[in-house]
């Protein structure tokens, strides 16, 4: 075991001229400082890299392998219309004329007064969770669609409009 003795004054104007402090370092603590600290830093950086997923919360999943997520930090209410970011992640690749994709993100609007929704914009990605190459992107068609009961869109509408079909959502605090 290594031993170091340090003599110092804890208080500069102390009546006691010095205080003796013994610090003992075991070989394990030296190993910890040299080997483990970089691993902890690496683990922290890996967690930061994965933070792109941190905002996504599962709302619904289909029998075909699609999982739908929302990012609650993007929920904005204006009167009875709620806008939020939605991510559709597919286990089996979907096809567009420009190629295969595994996920898409969209800005969706939900009308809490009329139980309807529309897509404001969407971006299609080649990889899971909104990663990879952007395969396609564009604005929605601005057409409101009714919410079908027992659908994934209904689960999203219920998340956006927790009080149901009501214009009272406008009074909710953000």
Order of alpha helices (4+ residues) and beta strands (2+ residues): beta-beta-alpha-alpha-beta-beta-beta-beta-beta-beta-beta-alpha
